Amino acid sequence: MSALNFEIVHRLPGTLARAGVLTLPHGVIETPVFMPVGTKATVKAMEPFELEDLGAQIILGNAYHLYMRPGAELVAEFGGLHKFSGWHRPFLTDSGGFQVFSLGFGMEHGVGKIAKMFPGEGGGEQLAPPRLKTAPKLCKVDEDGVSFRSHIDGSLHRFTPAISIQIQEQLGADVILAFDECTSPLHDHAYTKAALARTHRWAKQSLDAKTRGDQALFGIVQGGAYEDLRLASARYIDSLGFDGYAIGGSLGESKADMHHILEWVCPLLAEGKPRHLLGIGEPEDLFACIERGVDMFDCVAPTRIARHGSLYTQDGKVSIRNLRFRHDQGPIDADCGCTTCKRYTRGYLRHLFLADELLFHRLSSIHNLYFIVNLVKQIRQSLIDETFFEFKAAFMTRFNAKALV
Ligand SMILES: [Zn+2]
């Protein structure tokens, strides 16, 4: 008996997009869905009721960070993540694979999945590609797992598939992920292939290590930007009988690469199981990925950029520090239904930001999360109404116009 039930309620003809209903032990989720990231069992600056009010249905916690601090045993002592954090709707935890590798390899080489995932795009200053050095000091992978040093105090730790699953069972999320090796865009085909063989073996070991019947376990498809490896990974992970899938790792060097990867992978995954694309969540990506069959998203971007004063509007992102907002008595976005837009002006928010007031973090996070969570809800409705392409065209035209930037 699975801890998960997934029902597809509507498919958009001519695409792999679908609207679904995902039932988990702590609640029912309508998909496609965007989940706010609560790495350390908190979405930064937000209370659970605020997340519920803005429409969040599920949040993501991180096994690596929670294992480091406060410790998975301590969370278990409080009855698991839901009771510990006060968020009583569904939780998903990732396995720690990405953090072990990104805090090890990524920190040493200046490569992150999100920050510089698309080094050829973005229009900002282009950094020289980091060079592969000798083996990273912070983490060392072998055939059975990964040994790494804590990013907090340098102490030595080890994750294996069995340890990651044990930690995630102690944390008690509704959905947990298999332990995987997350490769970087800098890894060549030969290394990525060897890493994929480990990830596939670890996927099976993750399934074998699972003891709780009230958690759904997703397998992770890896393989970098290499078509043969992604196809092999999708087929193998699909064959193992996971409750759902996550698509992880390097997604190439451009948005086009990411689209190709989804076009290779999604058709090979069992249609009746949910698909989560790890770490992606910019507005234009949501449309493109949903169209290609993705059901679930998580991304730190909405809250991270919010805290730095960058706010989403229907007319693109705006920087609240801009002098033009000094006397502005309108809301961030006149079309937004969030409590920040109902109650506060751009001029006041700009003041809070410039004065480095804590309240700014909360109000800006509420707005950006409301914007993204509800954009995905609108996309879902457009799938059901079969107005997806019209909605996408209208949204992207206006969003990219950047009239206010
Ligand atoms: Zn708003």
Residues whose N, C-alpha, C, O or C-beta is under 5 A from the ligand:
A	BS01	ZN	C336 C338 T340 C341 H367
